[in-house]
Amino acid sequence: MIPFKKKMAVVMSVCMFALNCAGCTGRDTLQKEYKNDSKYYMALCALRKNDTSTAERYLKTAAKKATPVVSRRAQETLATLGSVQERIDRHEKLYEMFPDEDSLERLCAELFSHKEFARIIALTENLDVTSCRNSTAYYRCYSLEKKKDSRFQKTFYKWCTERTFSSWHYKMYCELSDSTGTIEFRADVYNQNYAALADRAKKILDDPANHIPQLMSDAGKALLYGSSNSLSSAFYLDSIKGSMSASSLFYADFYAGRLYDRADSYRTRALNRFRSAMENAPSENNYDNALWYYLNTSLKTSITAAIEAVEKFGGTWNDPYYFDDFFETLSVRLLSQHLWDDFYKTALLIDEKASDETCAKFSYISARLAQTGFIKLDQSETERLFKRALSSGTEMYYKLLAAYRLNLTDEETQKTVVEFGAKTNAVFDSDVERLLCGYADFGLPELIYDEWLRFGNRIGTDCAKKISLFLNSCAAETNEYYSQSLRIAAKKANYPEQPLDVELLKLVYPQNFRNSVQTWCETFRLPQYLLYALIRTESFFNPQIVSHAGAVGLTQLMESTAADVARKLKVAQFDLNDSDTNIRFGAYYLEEMRRRLDGSSILALFAYNGGISRVRSWVKSANLEFGVNELPKDLFLEALPFAETRGYGRKVLSAAAMYGTLYYSKPCALVITEILGE
């Protein structure tokens, strides 16, 4: 999170929206609309001008008279100003006004910065270190240690052994001159120093007093990643289970199952341990985690075993989206092994049980297998499967392709688009919406995104559109606002409370960097909708992004690829962080891939992501696997061996279809036809 003062400095070079022009309304109009809340925003504008005295006066008024959320922000801002004693007093006032964990943490942090350890101890006297924020627990433990309080060792040990080890635990551990072996062990596990931990894990677990959930979890990790003999470690965990609590039994069985899973001949035992872990799972997340491993271990045994496991446990999970990657792997395995009837069987088994996206995928592919003659289904069942695919929740791809296969009119397709997203029945917070809209109206873009990260699920579509549009309008000077705007709009589109409209859809699929896209698409004869879709998918319009592999900028080019493009374009020097250069090089490279792949846009996109040699190899393999001369490109996508490339293809195609219809008067069906080459 960017410090408040730094934000105030940055904004002076960004989007110079003064009160008299903010939100295209005047100062008087805004003051009338926002009433006492306006004092908070006026204070922030005063701070821009380093007018602290005026800012403090406004903040005091807002803290007393503004709506609750704005009042709180005013007091929080006020607490960052003034002398040391004034800041402490103002933080105490904040805690008095809003006596919750957030205010307590802020007060402790302020006291800590001035070494007021005795006051922190008194303030946190009733703190439960096993459930409070780790930061606040750290302040208490550190203060106890500094004041040589006899309660320190017990408090610190309890904090370190009864909850997940965090960066705050490790910070405190590093600041001590000595510590117990158990805490040292947890610190080493936290740092993933597994090589020397297996034997130490056994020594810790030899004492039944240490059979508590968090230590069992860490010991399990140490044995899993640090043991040279997986079977021996699995046998050891089985041998100590005794009279453990259910939560501790979960970790003993869960890690024993993972250790047995490493040995092919012990898969049945691994499955039994995962089953036992599911029965003793202390939380819904733990249950889903154990079931995920159960399903994947079943898939290692055979596809038949995996389908039987899905039939038995499908729908018992708590978060169906947690299993999307399992079903993605199962899908590829079923297709590559020609088990097309089993694919359809799985589609029926998981309907209304798996996530909407997974159900849409299996329904669409099953219908396409029927259309192309790989399985036999009557026309009505094929049509039913396509219609089921229309109901995907937060993934546009299968919705658009199903509409295409059903030959829906453009108007009918648009109706399915506006019903996109997993509808939410959330009750929105008008005070939060007012806070965010106020930042936009008073020209304060730098404060919006962090607030949205905290409260994004508490705002409605109108508020989301307003702040997203405002950030996009500020992005010409500060490009990071492009991706912030897009993330806000996309999140709301995925979880809307009402049908989508064109205004929101254009924020979800924006034409950022329009001049460069238009120029280089015309130069290289590339469809603009295709390049926009590529940029959106590759970088989410963040020109400074660098991937873990080293790809740079809007079109995510590797330096080696860019150097090759520069040579062909006769560009002596280049900077991939320059947006226009990046778009130029990316457009050229994508069009080159299209030319080398006989004009196929979809294969060019796969080549852009995975390399042209791989794509040519994949085409040959897929045609052989399916026994055809040319596999339809949508089924080819589903058979690709790399999940990243499959996901990439879905995202780019659906985005291209949306760009085509939103800006270029191209029906989605026409864009899909052009990209798939049908």
C-alpha positions in Angstrom: 0.0 0.0 0.0 1.4 3.4 -1.0 2.0 5.7 2.0 -0.5 8.5 2.3 2.1 11.3 2.0 3.6 9.7 -1.0 0.2 9.5 -2.6 -0.3 13.2 -2.0 3.0 13.9 -3.7 2.4 11.7 -6.7 -1.0 13.1 -7.4 0.5 16.6 -8.1 1.8 15.2 -11.4 -1.3 13.2 -12.1 -4.7 14.3 -13.3 -4.9 17.9 -12.0 -8.5 17.9 -10.9 -9.1 20.9 -8.7 -12.3 21.4 -6.8 -13.6 23.9 -9.3 -13.4 21.3 -12.1 -13.7 18.0 -10.4 -16.2 15.7 -11.8 -17.3 18.5 -14.2 -19.1 20.3 -11.4 -18.2 23.3 -9.4 -17.1 23.7 -5.8 -20.4 25.0 -4.6 -22.4 22.1 -6.3 -20.1 19.5 -4.8 -20.3 21.0 -1.3 -24.1 21.0 -1.5 -24.1 17.4 -2.8 -21.7 16.0 -0.3 -22.5 18.4 2.7 -20.2 17.7 5.6 -18.5 14.9 3.8 -17.1 17.5 1.4 -14.8 18.8 4.2 -12.8 15.5 4.0 -12.2 15.8 0.3 -11.4 19.5 0.6 -8.9 18.7 3.3 -7.2 16.2 1.0 -7.0 18.9 -1.7 -5.5 21.3 0.9 -2.9 18.7 1.7 -1.9 18.7 -2.0 -1.0 22.3 -1.6 0.9 21.6 1.7 -1.8 23.7 3.5 -1.8 21.6 6.6 -3.6 24.1 8.9 -6.6 24.3 6.5 -6.6 20.5 6.1 -6.6 19.9 9.8 -9.6 22.3 10.2 -11.6 20.5 7.6 -10.6 17.1 8.9 -11.8 17.9 12.4 -15.2 19.0 11.1 -15.5 15.9 8.9 -14.5 13.6 11.8 -17.3 15.1 13.9 -20.1 15.6 11.3 -19.5 13.5 8.2 -21.2 10.1 7.4 -19.6 7.2 9.3 -17.1 5.9 6.6 -16.0 9.4 5.7 -15.8 10.4 9.3 -13.5 7.5 10.0 -11.2 8.3 7.0 -11.1 11.9 8.2 -10.0 10.9 11.7 -7.4 8.4 10.2 -6.0 11.1 8.0 -5.9 13.6 10.9 -4.0 11.1 13.0 -1.1 11.2 10.5 -0.7 14.9 11.1 0.7 17.0 13.9 3.3 16.5 16.6 4.1 13.2 18.2 1.7 13.7 21.1 -1.0 15.0 18.7 -0.7 11.9 16.5 -0.9 9.6 19.6 -3.9 11.5 20.9 -5.6 11.4 17.6 -5.1 7.7 17.2 -6.6 7.2 20.7 -9.5 9.3 19.6 -9.9 7.1 16.5 -10.0 4.0 18.7 -12.5 5.7 20.9 -14.7 6.5 18.0 -14.3 3.2 16.2 -13.3 0.6 18.8 -12.4 -2.2 16.4 -9.3 -4.2 15.4 -8.3 -1.9 12.7 -8.2 1.1 14.9 -6.4 -0.9 17.6 -3.7 -1.9 15.2 -3.2 1.7 14.0 -3.0 2.9 17.6 -0.5 0.2 18.6 1.6 0.9 15.5 1.7 4.6 16.4 2.7 3.9 20.0 5.2 1.3 18.8 6.9 3.8 16.6 7.6 6.0 19.7 8.6 3.0 21.9 5.5 3.4 24.2 5.7 -0.2 25.2 4.0 0.1 28.6 1.0 1.7 27.0 0.8 -1.0 24.4 0.8 -3.7 27.1 -2.0 -1.9 28.9 -4.0 -1.4 25.8 -3.7 -5.1 24.7 -4.3 -6.6 28.1 -7.3 -8.6 27.0 -6.0 -9.5 23.6 -6.3 -13.1 22.4 -3.1 -13.7 20.5 -4.5 -16.9 18.9 -7.2 -15.0 17.0 -6.3 -11.3 16.7 -4.4 -9.7 13.9 -0.8 -11.0 13.8 0.5 -7.4 13.6 -1.2 -6.5 16.9 0.0 -9.7 18.5 3.5 -8.8 17.4 3.2 -5.3 19.1 2.1 -7.0 22.3 4.8 -9.7 22.4 7.5 -7.2 21.5 6.4 -4.8 24.2 6.3 -7.6 26.8 9.8 -8.7 25.8 11.2 -5.1 26.0 9.6 -4.5 29.4 11.0 -7.9 30.7 7.4 -8.9 31.5 7.2 -12.5 32.9 4.2 -13.2 30.6 6.3 -12.9 27.4 7.5 -16.5 27.0 4.0 -18.0 27.5 2.3 -15.4 25.3 4.9 -15.7 22.5 4.9 -19.5 22.6 1.1 -19.6 22.4 1.0 -17.1 19.5 3.7 -19.1 17.6 2.2 -22.6 18.1 -1.5 -22.2 17.8 -1.8 -20.4 14.5 -0.3 -20.3 11.0 3.2 -18.9 11.1 3.4 -15.5 9.4 5.9 -12.8 8.5 5.0 -11.2 11.8 6.0 -14.3 13.7 9.2 -14.6 11.8 10.0 -10.9 12.4 9.6 -11.4 16.2 11.6 -14.6 16.1 14.5 -12.9 14.3 14.6 -10.1 16.9 15.1 -12.5 19.8 18.5 -13.7 20.9 17.2 -17.1 21.8 14.0 -19.2 21.2 12.7 -22.7 21.8 13.4 -25.5 19.4 9.7 -25.7 18.4 9.5 -22.1 17.4 12.8 -22.4 15.6 11.4 -25.4 13.7 8.3 -23.4 12.7 10.5 -20.6 11.5 12.5 -22.9 9.3 9.4 -24.4 7.9 8.1 -20.9 7.1 11.3 -20.3 5.2 11.0 -23.7 3.5 14.3 -24.9 4.8 13.1 -28.5 4.4 16.4 -30.3 3.7 17.4 -30.7 7.4 13.9 -30.7 8.9 12.6 -34.3 8.5 14.5 -35.7 11.5 13.7 -32.7 13.6 10.0 -33.1 12.7 10.0 -36.6 14.1 11.7 -35.5 17.3 9.0 -32.9 17.8 6.2 -35.3 17.1 7.7 -38.0 19.4 6.2 -35.9 22.2 2.4 -36.3 22.2 2.1 -32.9 23.8 3.2 -31.5 20.4 0.3 -33.2 18.5 -1.5 -29.9 18.0 -2.8 -28.9 14.6 -0.3 -26.2 13.6 2.7 -28.3 14.6 1.2 -31.4 12.9 0.8 -29.3 9.7 4.4 -28.0 9.8 5.8 -31.4 10.6 3.8 -32.9 7.7 5.3 -30.4 5.3 8.8 -31.1 6.7 8.4 -34.8 6.1 6.8 -34.3 2.7 9.5 -32.0 1.3 12.5 -32.9 3.4 12.4 -36.6 3.7 14.6 -38.9 1.6 12.3 -41.9 2.3 8.7 -41.0 1.7 7.3 -44.4 2.7 9.2 -44.4 6.0 7.8 -41.0 6.8 4.3 -42.1 5.9 4.6 -45.1 8.1 5.9 -42.9 10.9 2.8 -40.6 10.7 0.6 -43.6 10.8 2.4 -44.9 13.9 1.8 -41.8 16.0 -1.8 -41.1 15.4 -3.0 -42.7 18.7 -5.5 -40.4 20.4 -5.0 -37.2 18.5 -7.8 -34.7 18.2 -9.7 -34.7 14.9 -7.9 -31.6 13.7 -4.5 -33.2 14.3 -5.6 -36.4 12.7 -6.5 -34.5 9.6 -2.9 -33.3 9.1 -1.5 -36.7 10.0 -3.6 -38.5 7.4 -3.4 -35.7 4.8 0.4 -35.7 4.8 0.6 -39.5 5.1 -1.6 -39.7 2.0 0.6 -37.3 0.0 3.7 -39.3 1.0 2.1 -42.6 0.0 1.0 -41.0 -3.2 4.6 -40.7 -4.2 4.9 -44.5 -4.4 2.8 -46.1 -7.2 2.2 -49.3 -5.3 0.7 -47.4 -2.3 -2.0 -45.5 -4.1 -4.8 -47.4 -2.4 -3.3 -46.5 1.0 -3.0 -42.9 -0.1 -6.7 -42.8 -1.1 -7.6 -44.2 2.3 -5.7 -41.6 4.1 -7.2 -38.8 2.0 -10.7 -40.3 2.8 -9.8 -40.3 6.5 -8.6 -36.7 6.3 -11.9 -35.7 4.7 -13.8 -37.3 7.6 -11.7 -35.3 10.1 -11.4 -32.0 8.2 -11.5 -29.1 10.7 -12.7 -26.7 8.0 -14.4 -26.6 4.7 -11.1 -25.6 3.0 -9.4 -28.6 4.6 -12.1 -30.9 3.3 -11.8 -29.5 -0.2 -8.0 -29.8 -0.1 -8.1 -33.4 0.9 -10.8 -34.2 -1.7 -8.8 -32.5 -4.4 -5.9 -34.8 -3.7 -8.2 -37.8 -3.5 -9.6 -37.0 -7.0 -6.1 -36.4 -8.5 -4.7 -39.5 -7.0 -7.7 -41.4 -8.4 -6.9 -39.9 -11.8 -3.3 -41.2 -11.5 -4.7 -44.7 -11.0 -7.0 -44.6 -14.0 -9.6 -42.4 -15.7 -12.2 -44.9 -14.7 -11.2 -44.5 -11.0 -11.4 -40.8 -11.4 -14.9 -40.8 -12.9 -16.0 -43.2 -10.1 -14.6 -40.8 -7.5 -16.4 -37.9 -9.1 -19.6 -39.9 -9.1 -19.2 -40.7 -5.4 -18.0 -37.4 -4.1 -19.2 -34.9 -6.7 -21.1 -32.1 -5.0 -19.8 -32.8 -1.5 -17.2 -30.1 -2.0 -17.7 -26.7 -0.5 -16.1 -24.5 -3.2 -16.7 -26.0 -6.7 -14.2 -23.6 -8.3 -11.4 -25.1 -6.2 -11.7 -28.2 -8.5 -11.7 -26.4 -11.9 -8.0 -27.4 -12.5 -8.8 -31.1 -11.8 -11.6 -31.1 -14.3 -9.4 -29.2 -16.8 -6.8 -32.0 -16.5 -9.5 -34.7 -16.7 -10.9 -33.0 -19.8 -7.6 -33.2 -21.7 -7.0 -36.8 -20.6 -10.4 -37.9 -21.8 -9.9 -36.3 -25.1 -6.4 -37.5 -25.7 -7.4 -41.1 -24.9 -10.4 -41.0 -27.2 -12.8 -41.6 -24.2 -15.4 -39.4 -25.8 -18.4 -41.2 -24.4 -16.9 -40.9 -20.9 -16.5 -37.2 -21.5 -20.3 -36.9 -22.1 -20.9 -39.2 -19.0 -18.8 -36.8 -16.9 -20.7 -33.8 -18.2 -23.9 -35.4 -16.9 -22.3 -36.4 -13.6 -21.1 -32.9 -12.7 -24.0 -30.8 -13.9 -25.2 -28.5 -11.2 -22.4 -29.8 -9.0 -19.2 -28.4 -10.4 -18.6 -24.7 -11.1 -20.6 -23.1 -13.8 -17.5 -22.7 -15.9 -16.6 -26.4 -15.7 -20.2 -27.4 -16.4 -20.2 -25.1 -19.4 -16.9 -26.5 -20.7 -18.0 -30.2 -20.4 -21.4 -29.4 -21.9 -20.0 -27.5 -24.9 -17.3 -30.0 -25.7 -19.7 -32.9 -25.4 -22.1 -31.2 -27.9 -19.2 -30.5 -30.3 -18.1 -34.1 -30.1 -21.6 -35.0 -31.1 -21.7 -32.4 -33.9 -18.4 -33.7 -35.4 -19.4 -37.4 -35.1 -17.2 -38.5 -32.3 -20.1 -39.5 -30.1 -23.7 -40.3 -31.0 -26.4 -38.0 -29.5 -29.7 -36.9 -30.9 -30.1 -33.4 -32.1 -32.3 -32.4 -29.1 -29.6 -33.5 -26.6 -26.9 -31.7 -28.5 -28.9 -28.6 -28.5 -29.6 -29.0 -24.7 -25.9 -29.2 -24.0 -25.2 -26.1 -26.0 -27.9 -24.3 -24.1 -26.4 -25.5 -20.8 -23.1 -24.0 -21.9 -24.8 -20.6 -22.3 -25.2 -20.5 -18.6 -21.5 -20.2 -17.7 -20.9 -17.8 -14.9 -17.7 -15.7 -15.1 -16.2 -17.1 -18.4 -17.4 -15.5 -21.6 -15.8 -18.1 -23.9 -18.2 -21.0 -23.8 -21.2 -18.6 -23.6 -20.2 -17.0 -26.9 -19.2 -20.2 -28.7 -22.5 -21.9 -27.6 -24.4 -19.0 -29.0 -22.4 -19.3 -32.2 -23.1 -23.1 -32.5 -26.8 -22.5 -31.8 -26.9 -20.0 -34.6 -28.4 -17.3 -32.4 -29.0 -14.0 -33.9 -26.8 -11.1 -33.0 -29.6 -9.7 -30.9 -30.1 -13.0 -29.1 -26.3 -13.3 -28.5 -26.3 -9.8 -27.0 -29.0 -10.9 -24.6 -26.8 -13.8 -23.4 -23.9 -11.3 -23.0 -25.7 -8.9 -20.8 -26.7 -11.7 -18.5 -23.0 -12.6 -18.1 -21.7 -13.0 -14.6 -22.6 -14.8 -11.3 -25.4 -12.6 -10.1 -25.0 -11.3 -6.6 -27.7 -10.5 -4.1 -25.3 -8.5 -1.9 -26.7 -5.5 -0.1 -24.5 -2.5 -1.0 -23.2 0.1 1.4 -24.3 3.6 0.4 -21.6 5.1 2.7 -18.8 3.2 0.9 -20.2 4.1 -2.5 -20.4 7.8 -1.4 -16.8 7.6 -0.3 -15.5 6.2 -3.6 -17.7 8.5 -5.7 -16.4 11.4 -3.7 -12.8 10.6 -4.6 -13.9 10.7 -8.2 -15.9 13.9 -8.0 -13.2 15.7 -6.1 -10.4 14.5 -8.5 -8.6 12.1 -6.2 -7.8 9.1 -8.3 -4.8 7.9 -6.2 -7.1 7.0 -3.3 -9.7 4.9 -5.2 -8.0 1.6 -5.8 -6.9 0.7 -2.3 -10.3 1.6 -1.0 -11.9 -0.6 -3.7 -9.6 -3.5 -2.7 -11.1 -3.3 0.8 -14.7 -2.6 -0.1 -15.2 -3.7 -3.7 -17.8 -6.3 -2.8 -19.9 -3.6 -1.1 -20.5 -1.3 -4.2 -23.1 -1.5 -6.9 -22.8 -1.3 -10.7 -23.4 2.5 -10.9 -20.6 3.2 -8.4 -18.2 0.8 -10.1 -18.9 2.3 -13.5 -18.3 5.8 -12.2 -15.0 5.2 -10.5 -13.8 2.9 -13.3 -14.6 5.6 -15.9 -12.9 8.3 -13.8 -9.7 6.2 -13.4 -9.6 5.5 -17.1 -9.9 9.2 -17.9 -6.9 9.9 -15.6 -4.7 7.2 -17.2 -3.2 9.4 -19.9 -0.7 10.8 -17.3 -0.4 7.8 -15.0 -0.9 4.5 -17.0 -1.4 2.4 -13.9 -4.9 3.7 -13.8 -5.7 1.9 -17.0 -5.4 -1.5 -15.3 -7.0 -0.3 -12.1 -10.0 0.9 -14.1 -10.2 -2.4 -15.9 -10.0 -4.5 -12.8 -12.8 -2.7 -11.1 -15.1 -2.9 -14.1 -14.2 -6.6 -14.8 -14.9 -7.6 -11.2 -18.3 -5.9 -11.2 -19.1 -7.6 -14.6 -18.2 -11.0 -13.1 -20.4 -10.4 -10.1 -23.2 -8.0 -11.1 -26.5 -7.3 -9.4 -28.2 -6.5 -12.7 -27.8 -7.1 -16.4 -24.7 -5.6 -18.0 -25.0 -2.5 -20.2 -22.8 -1.2 -23.0 -21.2 1.4 -20.8 -19.8 -1.2 -18.4 -18.9 -3.6 -21.1 -16.8 -0.9 -22.8 -15.0 -0.4 -19.5 -14.4 -4.1 -19.3 -13.1 -4.1 -22.9 -11.6 -0.6 -23.2 -9.8 0.9 -26.2 -6.8 2.1 -24.3 -3.7 3.3 -26.3 -6.1 3.8 -29.2 -3.8 5.8 -31.5 -1.0 3.3 -31.4 -3.3 0.3 -31.9 -5.0 2.0 -34.9 -1.7 3.1 -36.5 0.1 -0.2 -36.3 -2.9 -2.4 -37.1 -3.4 -0.3 -40.3 0.3 -0.6 -41.0 0.5 -4.3 -40.6 -3.0 -5.1 -41.8 -4.1 -6.6 -38.6 -7.7 -6.5 -37.2 -7.8 -4.0 -34.4 -10.2 -6.2 -32.4 -7.5 -8.9 -32.4 -4.7 -6.7 -31.1 -6.9 -5.2 -28.4 -7.9 -8.7 -27.3 -4.2 -9.7 -27.2 -3.1 -6.7 -25.2 -6.0 -7.1 -22.7 -5.1 -10.8 -22.3 -1.4 -10.4 -22.1 -1.1 -7.4 -19.8 -4.5 -6.1 -18.7 -3.3 -2.8 -20.3 -0.4 -2.4 -17.8 2.5 -1.1 -19.8 5.0 -1.7 -17.0 4.3 -5.3 -16.3 7.1 -7.9 -16.6 6.2 -11.6 -16.4 8.1 -14.2 -14.4 9.7 -15.3 -17.7 10.9 -11.8 -18.5 8.2 -10.8 -21.1 7.8 -7.0 -21.1 5.0 -4.5 -21.5 1.6 -4.3 -23.1 2.1 -7.1 -25.6 4.4 -9.1 -23.4 7.4 -9.5 -25.7 10.6 -11.3 -24.7 13.8 -9.2 -25.4 15.0 -11.9 -27.8 11.8 -11.7 -29.8 11.8 -7.9 -29.7 15.4 -7.9 -31.0 14.4 -10.1 -33.9 11.4 -7.8 -34.7 13.6 -4.7 -34.5 16.1 -6.2 -37.0 13.3 -6.9 -39.4 11.8 -3.4 -39.0 15.3 -1.9 -39.2 15.0 -0.3 -35.8 18.5 0.3 -34.3 17.4 1.0 -30.7 14.2 0.3 -28.9 12.6 0.4 -25.4 9.9 -2.2 -24.7 8.7 0.0 -21.8 7.6 2.6 -24.4 4.0 1.8 -25.1 4.0 2.7 -28.8 7.1 0.7 -29.5 5.7 -2.3 -27.6 2.4 -2.2 -29.5 4.2 -1.8 -32.8 6.5 -4.8 -32.2 3.6 -6.9 -30.9 1.4 -6.1 -33.8 4.2 -7.0 -36.3 5.0 -10.2 -34.5 1.3 -11.3 -34.4 0.8 -10.6 -38.1 4.0 -12.5 -38.9 2.6 -15.5 -37.0 -0.6 -15.2 -39.0 1.3 -15.1 -42.3 3.5 -18.1 -41.4 0.5 -20.1 -40.3 -1.5 -19.6 -43.5 -3.6 -16.7 -42.2 -5.0 -18.6 -39.2 -5.7 -16.1 -36.4 -6.3 -18.7 -33.7 -3.1 -20.6 -34.6 -1.2 -17.3 -34.7 -2.4 -16.5 -31.2 -1.3 -20.0 -29.9 2.1 -19.4 -31.6 2.4 -16.0 -30.0 1.9 -17.6 -26.6 3.6 -21.0 -27.0 5.9 -20.7 -30.1 5.3 -21.5 -33.7 7.2 -24.8 -33.7 5.1 -26.2 -30.9 1.9 -25.2 -32.6 2.8 -27.0 -35.8 3.7 -30.1 -33.7 0.4 -29.8 -31.7 -1.6 -29.6 -34.9 -0.1 -32.8 -36.3 -0.5 -34.6 -33.0 -4.1 -33.5 -32.5 -5.1 -34.6 -36.0 -3.6 -38.0 -35.4 -5.2 -38.4 -32.0 -8.7 -37.6 -33.4 -8.1 -39.4 -36.7 -9.0 -36.5 -38.9 -7.3 -34.4 -41.6 -8.1 -31.1 -39.8 -9.5 -31.0 -36.3 -11.9 -28.0 -35.7 -9.9 -25.3 -34.0 -12.2 -25.1 -30.9 -11.6 -28.9 -30.3 -7.9 -28.4 -31.1 -7.8 -25.8 -28.3 -9.2 -28.3 -25.8 -6.6 -30.9 -26.7 -3.6 -28.6 -26.3 -1.1 -30.0 -23.7 -0.5 -26.7 -21.9 -3.2 -25.3 -19.6 -1.7 -21.8 -20.0 -2.1 -21.9 -23.8 -5.7 -23.3 -23.5 -6.7 -20.6 -21.1 -4.9 -17.9 -23.2 -6.8 -19.0 -26.4 -10.2 -18.8 -24.6 -9.5 -15.4 -23.2 -8.3 -13.8 -26.4 -11.1 -15.3 -28.6 -13.9 -14.1 -26.3 -12.3 -10.7 -25.9 -11.9 -10.3 -29.6 -15.5 -11.2 -30.1 -16.5 -8.5 -27.6 -14.2 -5.9 -29.1 -15.6 -6.6 -32.6 -19.2 -6.2 -31.6 -18.7 -3.2 -29.2 -16.6 -1.0 -31.5 -16.5 -2.4 -35.1 -20.1 -3.4 -35.8 -19.1 -7.0 -36.2 -21.5 -9.6 -34.8 -19.8 -12.0 -32.4 -20.5 -14.9 -34.7 -18.6 -13.2 -37.5 -15.5 -12.5 -35.3 -15.6 -16.2 -34.1 -15.8 -17.4 -37.7 -12.9 -15.2 -38.7 -10.7 -16.3 -35.8 -11.5 -20.0 -36.0 -11.3 -20.0 -39.8 -14.6 -21.7 -40.3 
